[in-house]
Amino acid sequence: MRLNINDTFNKELPSDSKTENTRRQVFEATHSYVIPRVPSYPKLLHASIEMAEEVGLDKESVSSKAFIEVFSGSKIQPKTKPYAMAYAGHQFGNWAGQLGDGRAISLFEVEHHKNRWALQLKGAGETPYSRQGDGLAVLRSSIREYLCSEAMCHLGVPTTRALSLMLSGDDVLRDMLYDGNANYEKGAIVCRVAPTFIRFGNFELFAARKDYKNLKKLADYTIKYFYPQLGKSSKETYIKLFKEVANRTLDMIIHWQRVGFVHGVMNTDNMSILGLTIDYGPYGWLEGFDFGWTPNTTDRQNKRYRFGNQPNIGLWNLLQLANALYPLVEEGEPFETILNQYQTDFESKSLEMMRSKIGLQKEEDNDASLIADLEDCLLLWEIDMTIFFRLLSNHKKGNPQYGFEVIRKAFYDSTAIKDEVLDKWKGWFMSYDQRLQIEELIDQHRKANMNLVNPKYVLRNYMAQLAIDDANKGNYSLIDELFNLLKKPYDEQPENEKWFVKRPDWARHKVGCSMLSCSS
């Protein structure tokens, strides 16, 4: 198994002077060297051949003994030094101090076809940042991360990736709902991949400690390898860096809103400096359209990370990053300007995104009102977001009286809909149809365009739970079925029509399907 290893993070940035693997506060370092825990009986359950090829591996390598050894943590790749990253963060709006990679260990970086990739094991054992945890992960959360990160990539959402999913052969004790009922579960290890795993929290750690020397080193490193187009490091370059991060963060969140994805735990330590979706924990896709929905049991009361609040949290998190970078610039106005622009851009980009979802190419003054009226209608009665927007593409221009029938399948109980709800929907379709008269595209072409932005298949929580339930019984075939389904989320896939359905009633309140915790 040959890889073009080219480590930079742990070579060019300061490492922890202490080498023992004990929980502690780590100062003046971006990382601590740590050896993964050797699993008892590692077994490869699934691998992304597409991702393997991205890092320079072929199918033969993926099926090799060496692949299992390295990406389970059983053996260290020669001439590499695995490490856990140090960072801090704001969690649910409160400063949490030092956090760090508590159950993630970065193995090495590779270069392939001029792309840089960092490969990291999640669930490979304790680190100095594990706090009260054991550094391990269970199969259920690992399946969810493995499937979702690859699914998001094919949805066109900026994301970290996943290379492999393995059983460790060890049982892990977890209290799934934090209610005092701990049980042993199958342990697992995911190898996740990204150009870098640097987060907002990496900068926050140094800024909070007034370690400006290492803050600058980290910023300079980030620019050198991931934003080289910004030029040599200077105050102006640090401002440009912040602007790039703000733009990427906004683009990522607009994509989340487009497909109905809710991250569930948008703490600053879970915000990528590259604007990638990172740390798949208690995430979920909207079933019924609901701006107030959050999948995270920890967030149930305040709903800080609810679907409709994700753009605002992105802004709040960027403010914390601005505060962290401020010592390198010592001017507040440039950051304020960029943050204000984020708010302006969100309004325009959100409108542009929603236009695309309902098949509008031209820009008209009343489009915002049409979309607001649509959202009001979507909130009147429980309706599946994914199915609604996919079916809406079937509307025939000039036939508003049949509009509701086109989308009826998306309603959870269409037989009991009240007359006033029906009247509002009929009124909206009249307005929508009038607006479509301005468009030049014929129905067929509008449908094709809409189906490029409105997925037919997403990783609904109940689907992931079915795969988890099977896997806990030793049947892993559904993991592969869903993996392949989600590689083409915008295609019709008539052979997979069984997955184009609303959440079943049994999943409405089932643990793992409706609400999830951070437990993994």
Secondary structure, 3 states (H helix, E strand, C coil): CCCCECCCHHHHCCECCCCCCCCCCCCCCCEEECCCCCCCCCEEEEECHHHHHHCCCCHHHHCCHHHHHHHHCCCCCCCCCCEEECCEEEECCEEEEECCCCCEEEEEEEEECCEEEEEEEECECCCCCCCCCCCEEEHHHHHHHHHHHHHHHHHCCCECEEEEEEEEEEEEEECCCCCCCCEEEEEEEEEEEECCCCEHHHHHHHHHCCCHHHHHHHHHHHHHHHCHHHCCCCHHHHHHHHHHHHHHHHHHHHHHHHHCEECCCCCHHHCECCCCECCCCCCEECCECCCCCCCEHHHCCCCCCCHHHHHHHHHHHHHHHHHHHHHHHCCCHHHHHHHHHHHHHHHHHHHHHHHHHCCCCCCCCCHHHHHHHHHHHHCCCCEEHHHHHHHHCCCCCCCHHHHHHHHHHHECCHHHCCHHHHHHHHHHHHHHHHHHCCCCCCHHHHHHHHCCCCCCCCCCHHHHHHHHHHHHCCCCHHHHHHHHHCCCCCCCCHHHHHHCCCCCHHHCCCCCCCCECCCC
